[in-house]
Amino acid sequence: MIVTREIVASKIGEWLRHEITLDQLVDWSENALQEATFDVSAACEIAEVVGRLGLADVRSFGLTWDDCEELLQRLGYKVHVEILNA
């Protein structure tokens, strides 16, 4: 599987929307680091972001909103938050 910026951004979004757990995000990133090929147009950035996600379950690293915003920016994305009336 080829991992692109879009795929990584989508995974971060899934976690932020509580569609996947932190453990699932970490598992995905660890598998991607071991088995996937990174899109050559941004391989370094993608590998660094995926590597950082793989450490998110380690207490000293964690994963905050600010971390996600920074990682998404490194991938070329802007974060937009929309609050809806339930």
N, C-alpha and C positions, 0 to 999 in steps of 0.2 A: 504494500500500500504506500502511496506517496502522500506525505503529510504536507499540506499547504498552510499558508497564513489563515485562509478561510476556515479550515478544519480546526485549527488551534483556537481561533477566535470563537468559533461555534461551541467548542468544549468549555471555554471559560464562561461563555454566556449561559450554557446549560447549568453550570454550577451556581452562577449568580442568581438564576431564576429558580434555584432549588429543584431542578429536574434531575440532577445527579448528586450524589453525595461527594464529600471531599475524598473519601476512600476510592470511589469510582474514578474521580478525576486523576488521582495519583496513580491508580492502576493503569488507566489509559496512557498516561504520560510515560510511565515506566516501560510499558509494552511498546510504545512508539519509539522510545529511545533504543530499545533492543532489536526491534524487528522492522521498523519502517524506514523508508527512504524519504529524505526531506527535499522539498522542491528546491531545485538548484538556484533559482532566482533569489532565494532568501534563506538558504540553508543555515547559515550561521545564526541569524536572528531566530529562526524557528527552533533550532536545536537548543539555543540558550533559554528560550521561553519554556519549551517543553521540559528541559532539565530543571528549571526553577519550579515548575508545577509538580515535578516528581518529588520535590523536597517539602511540599506543602503540609505533609502529615508529621513532619518533625517539629517538635515544640518550638525550638529556637528559630525556625523559619516561618511557619504558619503561612496564611494567605489572607490578606486584608483587601478591602475595597480599593485602597490606594495602590496596592500591589497589582491588582487586576487592571486598574486603569493604566498604570505604567506599562505592564506587559502588552496590553492591547495597543497602546500607542507605539510601542516598539515594532508591532506587527503592521502598523499603518492604519489603525482604527482610532476613531474618536468614540468616547462613551457619551451616551445620551440617556438620561434617566427621565422616565415619565411616570407620574403618580396619578393613578386613576381612582375615582370614587368607587368604592365597592358597593 
